[in-house]
Amino acid sequence: MLIIGITGGTGCGKTTVVNQIVKELSGKEVTVVSQDSYYRDMSHLPYSERVKVNFDHPSSIDFDLLKQHLIALKEGKSVESPVYSFVEHNRTGETILINPTKVIIVEGILIFSHADIRSLFDIKIYVHADSDERLIRRIKRDTTERGRDVEEVLNRYQTTLKPMHLQFIEPTKEYADIIIPNNKRNNVAIGIIRTIVHNRISQTVS
C-alpha cells in the first residue's frame, strides 16, 4: 500500500489536484481520506459555541483517530470514518466504510503539522497557491456550499485562517517531497506524481 499526503492552505486547490491524481491512476485502486472527516466531536457544545471554534488549529482535529485509521488501513483492515457537517459544525453521527486499497490519498490543511501522521506518508505533496486566489476560492466555496455569508468568511479569514496558515500550514512546506504551484493546471507535476506512484507500486509488488 502507498499512502500519499496532500496539503496546502485553504482554497489552494487540493481537491482539484486529488481528482487529477485519481484520474491519472485510473485502473488502480485508490481511496481518498479527508482530514475534514476527523474534526473532533463537538456534540457537548451548543451551535452558538461551535461556530466560535477555531477549526484551523491542529487541536480541532482528532489526529489520534486519524492515525488509528491509517494504521489499520495499512494493515489491510477496513475502518468506519466519521461524517462531518460544515453546516452544523459537528459530526453527524454517521460513518462511512473505508476499505484498504493499493493507494490511499490523505488530504487536509493540517496533516503535515502532526509528526505521527506525517510519518505515515510515503509521498508528501504541498499544493501552493497565491493568498488572494485562495481567499477568492474560499469565499466562493463557503458561500455556495457551506451556507456562509461573505462577511462571515472575511471575518474568519482575518481572525483565524490567515494567522493559522502562517503558523501551522505554510511552515510544513519544508516537509514536502513535491510542491505543486496550483495557480493553474499543472499537468507536468501530476504526470511526475503518476510515474512515481506507478514505480512505487511496482516495487511493492515485486
Sequence and secondary structure as in RCSB ss.txt:
>XXXX:A:sequence
MLIIGITGGTGCGKTTVVNQIVKELSGKEVTVVSQDSYYRDMSHLPYSERVKVNFDHPSSIDFDLLKQHLIALKE
GKSVESPVYSFVEHNRTGETILINPTKVIIVEGILIFSHADIRSLFDIKIYVHADSDERLIRRIKRDTTERGRDV
EEVLNRYQTTLKPMHLQFIEPTKEYADIIIPNNKRNNVAIGIIRTIVHNRISQTVS
>XXXX:A:secstr
 EEEEEE STTSSHHHHHHHHHHHTTTS EEEEEGGGGB   TTS HHHHTTS TTSGGGB HHHHHHHHHHHHT
T  EEEEEEETTTTEEEEEEEEE   SEEEEE TTTTSSHHHHTT SEEEEEE  HHHHHHHHHHHHHHHS   H
HHHHHHIIIIIHHHIIIIIGGGGGG SEEEE SS  HHHHHHHHHHHHHHHHHHH 
